[in-house]
């Protein structure tokens, strides 16, 4: 009972008086039951309002302070082409994202945890320029990606590599 009274005393005086009247009317609190003069305690209690700190303007972060938008992940990187040797018979030349394959394209197939259009930088591919995730593959799961090449010979030449790939956050 005393704990309830202490909590009530913590709210501002107006609300405390109103709460005491409501509680007393409901028969929850009585001065005799609590062993104190509740109304007297409320009127003697001074409640201080917390001070509000002045608003402080923070300067914008400089380029050196900005968090990196790239995360480096070691991945198994294989390669594929649009031909039936890699994609099966009857492949329409359209990626899982709906991208129609064009000459000169550079993109990757990645696990679904990487959303389409996520950018990646793969050492030794596309002159080190970022490429987008535009495709999926049944065997492409976890930290494994397939880089796209226009011909099967180029895909075979790439082989299998374990590389530190930069992934856009």
C-alpha positions as a printed Julia matrix, in Angstrom:
169×3 Matrix{Float64}:
   0.0     0.0     0.0
   2.81    2.39    0.91
   4.47    1.71   -2.47
   1.29    2.71   -4.26
   1.18    5.96   -2.31
   4.81    6.71   -3.13
   4.14    6.2    -6.84
   1.14    8.5    -6.66
   3.27   11.17   -4.97
   5.67   11.1    -7.88
   3.15   12.52  -10.34
   2.43   16.24  -10.32
   0.36   17.61   -7.45
  -2.87   18.15   -9.4
  -2.92   14.61  -10.76
  -1.92   13.21   -7.34
  -4.86   14.92   -5.65
  -7.22   13.7    -8.35
  -5.82   10.16   -8.07
  -6.21   10.25   -4.28
  -9.84   11.38   -4.53
 -10.56    8.64   -7.08
  -8.79    5.99   -5.01
 -10.5     7.08   -1.79
 -13.89    7.08   -3.49
 -13.25    3.57   -4.71
 -12.27    2.49   -1.21
  -8.74    1.56   -2.27
  -6.88    3.98   -0.04
  -7.78    5.23    3.37
  -5.56    7.34    5.59
  -6.12    4.97    8.49
  -5.3     1.88    6.41
  -2.14    3.47    5.04
  -1.09    4.74    8.44
  -0.47    8.27    7.15
  -2.46   11.37    6.41
  -2.52   11.02    2.63
  -4.1    14.37    1.76
  -1.65   16.17    4.05
   1.29   14.34    2.43
   0.14   15.29   -1.05
  -0.28   18.95   -0.19
   3.15   19.08    1.42
   4.88   17.28   -1.41
   6.55   19.6    -3.87
   7.0    18.18   -7.31
   9.83   19.48   -9.42
   9.51   19.47  -13.18
  12.57   18.07  -14.94
  14.7    20.57  -16.76
  14.82   20.24  -20.51
  18.3    20.4   -21.99
  18.76   22.98  -24.73
  18.79   21.62  -28.27
  22.32   21.2   -29.55
  22.94   21.31  -33.29
  25.35   18.58  -34.39
  27.49   19.23  -37.45
  27.0    16.94  -40.45
  29.55   14.13  -40.6
  32.49   14.61  -42.9
  33.33   12.03  -45.55
  35.96   10.55  -43.23
  33.34   10.1   -40.48
  30.58    8.62  -42.65
  30.05    4.9   -42.18
  31.2     2.73  -45.05
  28.46    1.7   -47.45
  30.47   -1.38  -48.45
  30.98   -4.61  -46.57
  33.72   -7.05  -47.57
  32.67  -10.72  -47.68
  34.81  -13.66  -48.75
  32.83  -15.46  -51.46
  33.16  -18.4   -53.78
  32.92  -16.81  -57.22
  32.09  -18.92  -60.26
  31.03  -17.83  -63.75
  28.24  -18.57  -66.2
  27.07  -17.66  -69.68
  23.64  -17.3   -71.3
  24.11  -20.48  -73.36
  22.47  -23.85  -72.76
  25.73  -25.16  -71.27
  25.15  -22.96  -68.2
  21.48  -22.05  -68.13
  19.83  -25.07  -69.75
  17.89  -25.49  -72.95
  15.34  -22.89  -73.88
  16.72  -20.08  -71.74
  15.04  -16.88  -72.94
  18.0   -14.53  -72.29
  16.16  -12.78  -69.48
  17.46  -12.79  -65.89
  15.4   -13.53  -62.79
  15.06   -9.77  -62.19
  13.55   -9.33  -65.67
  16.71   -7.84  -67.21
  17.06   -8.65  -70.92
  20.68   -9.65  -71.53
  22.52   -7.21  -73.83
  26.02   -7.27  -75.38
  28.56   -5.88  -72.95
  26.49   -6.73  -69.84
  28.28   -7.32  -66.55
  26.21   -8.51  -63.59
  26.02  -11.3   -61.03
  23.68  -14.01  -59.89
  23.46  -14.08  -56.08
  21.56  -15.62  -53.2
  18.12  -14.15  -52.5
  19.44  -12.51  -49.32
  20.99   -9.97  -51.7
  18.17   -7.99  -53.25
  18.15   -7.25  -56.96
  20.19   -4.13  -57.84
  22.53   -4.63  -54.87
  25.95   -3.56  -56.09
  29.09   -5.67  -55.71
  32.72   -5.12  -56.59
  34.44   -8.35  -57.61
  38.23   -8.25  -58.0
  39.22   -9.13  -61.59
  35.7    -8.67  -63.01
  34.35   -5.67  -64.94
  37.6    -3.72  -64.43
  36.88   -3.46  -60.71
  33.7    -1.43  -61.31
  30.52   -2.2   -59.33
  28.05   -4.62  -60.88
  24.45   -5.3   -59.89
  22.75   -8.44  -58.71
  20.35   -9.16  -61.58
  19.98  -12.94  -61.48
  19.49  -15.97  -59.25
  20.56  -19.57  -59.62
  19.61  -22.88  -58.04
  23.17  -23.55  -56.86
  23.79  -19.95  -55.84
  23.3   -20.0   -52.09
  25.01  -18.31  -49.17
  28.31  -16.58  -49.84
  28.53  -17.73  -53.44
  27.98  -15.71  -56.6
  28.13  -16.31  -60.36
  29.61  -13.59  -62.56
  28.11  -13.29  -66.04
  30.17  -13.66  -69.21
  28.79  -13.5   -72.77
  30.48  -16.74  -73.88
  30.96  -20.16  -72.38
  34.73  -20.04  -73.05
  35.06  -16.84  -70.98
  33.04  -18.4   -68.16
  35.28  -21.5   -68.18
  38.39  -19.31  -68.24
  37.21  -17.55  -65.06
  37.0   -20.88  -63.24
  36.33  -20.94  -59.49
  37.82  -18.3   -57.2
  37.56  -17.41  -53.53
  37.61  -13.62  -53.42
  36.93  -10.77  -51.02
  33.87   -9.17  -52.6
  32.69   -5.71  -51.62
  28.93   -5.69  -51.13
  26.82   -2.55  -50.91
  25.1    -2.22  -47.5
